[in-house]
Amino acid sequence: MTDYDFWLSLDESVKAELEAVGDPKELEDRFYKNLEFGTGGMRGVMGAGPNRMNRYTIAKATKGLADYLNSKGGAQSVAIAYDSRNNSRLFAEVTACVLAKENIAVHIFDTLQPTPVLSYAVRYLKCTAGVVITASHNPKEYNGYKVYDANGCQLTPKYADELIKYVNAVNLADIAYVKDNNFTTLVSQNAVKIIGPEVVDSFISECKALSLYKNPENLKIVYTPLHGTGNIPVRRILEKYDVEVVAEQEMPDGGFSTVRSPNPEEKDALNIAIEQAKKTGADLVIGTDPDCDRVGIAVRSGDDFVLFSGNQTGAVLLDFIMKNRALPENPAVVTTIVTSPLGAEIAKKYGCKVFLTLTGFKYIGEKICEWEKGGEYGYVFGYEESYGYLAGTHARDKDAVSSSMLIAEAAAYYKSQGKTLLDALGEIYAEYGFFLDTLETLVLKGKEGAEKIKSAMEAFRSAGSELFDDIDNIADYSKGIDGLPKENVLLFSFADGSRAAVRPSGTEPKLKLYYSVRGEDEEQAKARYEFISNKLKTLLQ
């Protein structure tokens, strides 16, 4: 209640919002904790209070970032980008103002940009850090704050933990000046510099350099940016194809008015695009999330379209790259502990070393930086089951712009052989075995939900091994195994090569259960999945 009274005093708009909250549970959720950095930085529902995304929590995080950077000594500079979400531009301006006040050079885009462009811009501009205001694929109520290091890579736990100490030391009373948004004045004084178009042009050129198949083969594509940042850059990268954009989803819209959730992982996110593709005879549907770091696809099958999972798209892309790219010395592929083993099987066939990281593309970016510095391996491809892919080293985060290009090229490559991406996937299954990859998500909001998630993880740890007779191993990553940072993840490995993982989301109030079930065919895999899933869910009763 002390915190509550303090927030009432910040400004009249905050006071009015908080006094209008009638639900005690809602008020408790706003104040029972501070927003923290998870797998995707600081992310949360927008609103007043310390457990919400607002100009004050943004300012506190930014003051902590400034103190963290200034503690390193020397000149510091930060690149800033933002997406199409409500308040993203405001939060970016607040970030710029706080950094400028702390004598840090600021570079900011004057229009919304994809997250991978920010990752690229940090290195292009030789900045010491980067910030992007986005909640990626989360629902419209969310926004977020991602911090990047000088390599254009999201902060890994070692550095994020250090930053958090600085953030936690910030007193909101000391940054009350955030109420006065003097962004325009700072720009006119050149204390905040606008990033010119040459950065995006250079990014697009780097993406085009990854091209593996030049002939468009009359491929017809329907593309949707889902009201986000992908519209212009993805259309630029696909300029050699016949591309139709979904008109009602083309323009930025922080309310994401035409979709339940702007997340390509959701089965209904591409519905409008698919209906348009059916009418126009398109071969392929591509959809990118609001900050254009994730991409989902649907492939024509007769008169209908088949949605691909992130694992399936990743496997097809990896196979396409292996068939068409000259591999570097000591080639390496990186996936995560919850990504299907299918990609690893493909990579090994072509002589690639496979590395598994924790969930979060920052760990894949970290590998790129490590190998660039040491030269032990040549990075080829990295991907997560959550629809994020990166084929080059131009960015250190997943990139839906270059990935959209490679997906289109793979579709054109197979079309030249009279095949679709669905046929290509079938050939992969015929060679490596069938994999059924499924994600189950339980949404558990608020303080009570957080306690339920904690109890569920305790139940999986204490009783999970008793559920099955054919478990090879249960890996508990909270103990820091395989040389990875400690993280609250359990991975069940079975004798038949199937796997199941359970982890709390780092960005949303969710408990996630990942399944990668191996079978001789789809029917066998489905039966096996249902058996494993039902057993695991007995611990959630």
PyMOL commands that set and color helices and strands:
alter all, ss='L'
color gray80, all
select helices_A, chain A and resi 2-8+12-19+24-31+55-70+88-101+115-124+157-168+172-179+183-188+198-208+231-237+247-249+271-280+310-324+342-349+361-374+400-415+421-432+446-466+477-479+522-540
alter helices_A, ss='H'
color red, helices_A
select strands_A, chain A and resi 37-38+41-45+77-82+105-109+129-133+142-148+192-195+220-224+242-245+284-288+295-301+304-307+331-336+353-357+378-384+388-390+434-443+471-476+490-494+499-504+510-519
alter strands_A, ss='S'
color yellow, strands_A
deselect
rebuild
show_as cartoon
